[in-house]
Amino acid sequence: MKIEENILNDVSSIKLEGRFDANTSDAVEKFIREKIEKGCSQFVLNMGNVSFISSAGLRVVIIIARELRNEHQGDLHIAVLQPSVKRVFEISGLNNILKIFNDEQTATEAFSK
C-alpha cells in the first residue's frame, strides 16, 4: 500500500494506492492516527487507486470516521472510488453514512462549506 499526503487549508488529503485489506489496513490506520495526534481532524481519503477493499479496510474507515466525528469535531470524506470498491461501499451501506465525492477537490472544498 502506497500512502501519500497533501495538506491544503487544514485538510489532510491522503491518497492510497494498492489493496486496502488485512495486510495494509494497520498501516493506513497508524498513518491517520499519527495525523490526528498532531491535531488534524479533517481528512479526505482519495481511493482512486485502490483496487480492492476488504472488511479490514472498511473497519478502519468506519472507526476513523466515527472517532473524528465524536471526539475531534472533524470528519472523513471519501473521494474517487473505483467501481468495484464503490460497490462494496454500497453493499455495506457506508455510502449512506459517509460523505463520498467524485473528486478530491470537491471533497476538500466541502469542509469549508
Order of alpha helices (4+ residues) and beta strands (2+ residues): beta-beta-alpha-beta-alpha-beta-alpha-beta-alpha
